[in-house]
Amino acid sequence: MRLLSLTYLAFFSAINSRCIAQSGNQAILYGESSDSACHNTCKALKSTLTQQTYHSLAPDSVPAPDLVSSFFSIQQQEIIPACWFTPTSAQDVSVAINIIRENGCHFAVKSGGHAANARMSSAEGGVTIDMRLFDSVELLGEAGDGEGEVARIGTGGRWGEVYKKLEPYGKTVVGGRDRRVGVGGLMLGGGISFISRRNGWAIDNVLNYEVILANGTIAQISQRTAPDLYWALRGGGNNFGIVTHFDLATYPLTQAWGGYKFYLLSDISSRMASLSLPPAPPFTLTTKALSTLGSLINAGACKLGYCITISDWLNAYLSILQKEQYDLDAQLIVALAYVPMLDLWTAFANNIYAKPVPNPPVFSALKKLPHVYSSNRVANFSSYHKELNDWNEGGYRQVWGALSIKPNFKLMQKLVDIFIEESESIKQVKDFMPSTVFQAITSDEISHMSRNGGNCLGLKAEDAPILVSSFTIRYNLSPEGKEDELVEAATKRIIDRSTAVAKEMGLWHPYVYLNYADVSQDVFAGYGKKNRQRLRAIMQKWDPEGVFGARLQPGGFKV
């Protein structure tokens, strides 16, 4: 037990000893030398909507203190706009989009700012529209079409606050699993929830969108009022307007069982010996001591029978995946992560059962694996949202990427090897912490995607189950500042090599989950040629000037 206690303390000290990059609370802006179109736009916004606009040329402008630091990734925090605009109403947004369009200034829209990629929700030298004040949650009553009670959710809220506001009414909605994630971005890209097996993705629970169109019109978009645009908004990203409110189906709030389990690995050394790894980077005395400690902890735990192999971990996941198809309350995410302070690779599982039933049979394969830590318990969903957020701390540089595959043990082994190999090649990067994740898109989830005219993702029931194989790389810059180049190159290699292997084995699927994708990936190609053509036709109909396309809103994934 002493060894396990030491393992626990060392592991969590390593994970939680993170030097959060400090961002200045004062929003930095372009001055008079900025692009004239955007300079004129900001002046017009300041003149027309004075209290909502922060422009450096107006000395009485006072921004919200955390406009910059509220972005999740440092890459987004570094972007300097010509001005910030924080609307308070749909009418404000309408006026602003007309001013922006007439002056031809580029812009970006921020909900929670959780996207990793620079310029996704921040506009360098342009207008950053921060929707933070659209954070209301209102119960509207019965929908009248069999959907039950409806909640109107503001696009600028964060999911933790949304759930908190619904709890007194015994209600919840299909939304984000991380409490810090903003409403708007998640809702426009897909939205996988802890209750998606039974109720579908977030985009398939939207009954109505309040949208500011390219011409400034404030529109209510539903299957009844505008079926083409309604279809496009369900997965089409930021290409069709600025959504201010979402009307979502609600569901009874229950407790759940679940949490995290962490596993030490007995085969990581032999696996790494079989890979093409570069020479280890030079150690300092401190890093060498910590690496030695990590090795001793791992070796000691393994001798006592507290380790598993990566094969054990993958086989358990695939076994559960088969059972998951028959249990709508089960959801499992598994991941492999590198702990830099101990120079140690570890595996973990995040299992959630959407009922307060301890150790449900569907997760029996996980229960059989020896673990060094478990947080499984019966709790409110808010507890799991907080836990996921705690393991995904902001204030670092971030890179994400994703592809989709068919479940297959040999392929997953190869993808793990590729990820370890490429991660080891850049582990000298400052504050480096990579992780790779597998999670399923099940037939149950896809079955909901045909509701109310369907969504634009292009997924079919016969495709299921599909695995989303995603990864994140967290890091920071050294004084030399070469880390971005190293990490971006490794990201491309991971995506390219993983895709090539999956295609060679006939197990690749073209779908790329928008909310996990790297900026270099062509997300909409994965929706299928027919759906992409339809999306482009809808965009041309509703936005013929390309206000929400690459011309004025270059950030995000473009149709």
Salt bridges, closest charged atoms under 4 A:
ASP66 OD1 - ARG132 NH1 2.65
GLU78 OE2 - ARG397 NH1 2.76
GLU102 OE2 - ARG101 NH2 3.91
GLU124 OE1 - ARG119 NH2 2.48
ASP130 OD2 - LYS110 NZ 3.19
ASP130 OD1 - ARG132 NE 3.22
GLU147 OE1 - ARG451 NH2 3.20
GLU149 OE1 - LYS171 NZ 3.62
ASP178 OD2 - HIS114 NE2 3.88
ASP204 OD1 - ARG234 NH2 2.79
GLU210 OE1 - HIS245 ND1 2.80
ASP228 OD2 - LYS541 NZ 2.84
ASP247 OD1 - ARG152 NE 2.67
ASP267 OD2 - ARG271 NH2 3.96
ASP329 OD2 - ARG198 NH2 3.02
ASP329 OD2 - LYS355 NZ 3.39
ASP343 OD1 - LYS427 NZ 2.95
GLU387 OE1 - ARG377 NH1 2.83
ASP390 OD2 - LYS386 NZ 2.78
GLU393 OE1 - ARG18 NH1 3.73
ASP417 OD1 - ARG271 NH1 2.57
GLU421 OE1 - ARG497 NH2 2.74
GLU422 OE1 - ARG493 NE 2.63
GLU422 OE2 - ARG497 NH1 2.75
GLU424 OE1 - LYS427 NZ 3.08
ASP444 OD2 - ARG197 NH2 2.50
ASP463 OD2 - HIS509 NE2 3.20
ASP484 OD1 - ARG397 NE 2.79
ASP496 OD2 - LYS492 NZ 2.55
ASP522 OD1 - ARG532 NH2 2.85
